Amino acid sequence: MRTEQPKMIYLKDYQAPEYLIDETHLTFELFEDHSLVHAQLVMRRNPERGPGLPPLVLDGQHLDLLSVNLADRELTAADYQLTENHLTLHPTSTTFTVDTSVRIHPETNTALEGCTSPARCSAPSVKPKVSARSPITSTART
């Protein structure tokens, strides 16, 4: 569970993001003791932020990183920086795709964030049929 206080962000401090996400594809594999999340992000450099290719910083907590692909190239640990809260990648073009696979452990998710087990993905009005090995797929376009 988070114990730190959230940091206040004021409108005057807002900056447009370095990169924009055009498509998001998610696949969830739910098991009793963990979940696997496979994400594909179709991205591009934000033209409002000027030239250059700054690092791409992705946020995430309590995740076991299993694999990372950038622009269809599998990355090794030497190709990125991984901290407790961030994954930093170094794009080499203005448009690219990021593919990640992570393992989440619901028993340690005390913040109760996300769809981490079959029981947590059900809602009274929507009852997805999820078996122990059924992937749930979600696609969003922006």
JOJOMO-V269307 format. One record per residue. N is the residue number from 1. NEAR is the number of other C-alpha atoms within 10 Angstrom. D_LAST is the distance of its C-alpha to the last C-alpha in Angstrom with 1 decimal. Layout:
n;near;d_last
N;NEAR;D_LAST
N;NEAR;D_LAST
//
This chain:
n;near;d_last
1;8;31.1
2;7;30.0
3;5;32.9
4;6;31.8
5;6;30.8
6;7;27.2
7;6;27.1
8;6;26.5
9;8;23.9
10;7;24.8
11;7;22.7
12;6;25.1
13;6;24.2
14;8;20.4
15;8;19.2
16;9;15.8
17;13;14.6
18;18;16.1
19;20;13.1
20;16;9.4
21;17;7.2
22;14;5.4
23;14;6.2
24;17;8.3
25;15;11.4
26;18;14.1
27;17;17.7
28;22;20.3
29;21;24.0
30;24;26.0
31;19;29.7
32;14;32.3
33;11;32.6
34;16;29.3
35;22;25.7
36;22;24.0
37;23;20.2
38;20;18.7
39;20;15.3
40;19;13.7
41;19;11.1
42;18;10.3
43;18;10.8
44;17;12.3
45;22;14.7
46;17;13.9
47;13;16.3
48;10;17.2
49;14;18.9
50;9;21.4
51;10;22.8
52;12;23.4
53;16;21.7
54;14;22.1
55;15;21.9
56;17;18.6
57;16;19.5
58;11;17.8
59;11;19.2
60;13;20.9
61;11;24.2
62;14;26.7
63;16;25.2
64;14;27.3
65;16;25.5
66;12;26.5
67;14;24.8
68;23;22.5
69;16;21.5
70;19;20.2
71;16;19.7
72;11;21.6
73;11;24.4
74;13;25.7
75;14;26.4
76;10;29.6
77;9;30.3
78;7;31.6
79;13;28.2
80;14;26.4
81;12;27.4
82;15;27.1
83;10;28.2
84;11;28.3
85;12;25.0
86;14;23.2
87;17;22.5
88;15;22.7
89;20;21.8
90;14;22.9
91;18;20.6
92;13;22.8
93;11;20.4
94;14;17.6
95;16;15.2
96;16;15.6
97;19;14.8
98;19;16.0
99;19;17.5
100;17;19.3
101;19;21.6
102;17;23.1
103;18;25.8
104;22;25.8
105;17;29.1
106;21;28.9
107;12;32.5
108;11;31.7
109;15;28.5
110;9;30.5
111;9;27.5
112;12;26.4
113;9;22.8
114;11;20.6
115;16;21.5
116;25;24.4
117;23;26.9
118;18;27.3
119;11;28.9
120;12;26.1
121;16;23.5
122;14;25.5
123;9;25.3
124;5;28.0
125;6;26.1
126;8;24.1
127;9;26.2
128;11;24.5
129;10;27.1
130;17;27.0
131;12;29.8
132;12;30.7
133;12;29.1
134;14;26.4
135;18;22.9
136;16;20.1
137;13;16.8
138;11;13.4
139;11;10.2
140;10;6.6
141;9;3.8
142;7;0.0
//
